[in-house]
Amino acid sequence: MSVRVEFFFDLSSPWTRLAFSNIRPALEGLDHAIIWRPFLVGGVFNAVNPSVYESRKPENAARLARSFGWLKQWAELAGVAMNFPSEHHPLKSVHAMRFCCALEDDQPALERFASEAFEAYFTHARNLDDPAELVAVAHAAGLDGAVLAERARSQPVKDRLRANTDEAIARGAFGSPTIIVPDPGGEEQLYFGNDQLPLVRARVAALA
């Protein structure tokens, strides 16, 4: 039986862009199923991790610059472009994540859209807070952007994004990506970020 790996993500996160690209290679050869779970990382920060906003203040600029340097080195290792930070950082991602939630029941379509969206934001520095850009991203992913935009504006999709975010918080999330896999004892293990993918692989290997 495939090991369920839940990947809670927000398109605005550069570390999530890396983990999104790396998780399939990291789990190659193991019997697993990745479940993509869109959420709003700003909602998580507001609820349980407000120190993130402190780290962005001018007095922390030197530390932030060093972190961006590490980020670009990780991106080189992953073989992905990282034109970051752009003029649109920090991104208001609520519109983008509603597009993702509108696709959550079609996991392959969601993965295609997220892949195109990460490329649009982190490689080409496009503004994913602009619904027109999101429609274009949907078209690039082989989807009907106008139909998806209409669905993304619906109340059930808005409610789903809120519910996903609340669920992630309740399960211990404090940032993006949050990766959750079951534990042999019946509990679940939570992992955070790109650098913990080796731990995710070890957990999945123990369960597969």
PyMOL commands that set and color helices and strands:
alter all, ss='L'
color gray80, all
select helices_A, chain A and resi 14-26+41-48+51-55+58-78+94-102+107-122+131-140+145-152+155-170+194-207
alter helices_A, ss='H'
color red, helices_A
select strands_A, chain A and resi 3-9+32-38+178-182+188-192
alter strands_A, ss='S'
color yellow, strands_A
deselect
rebuild
show_as cartoon
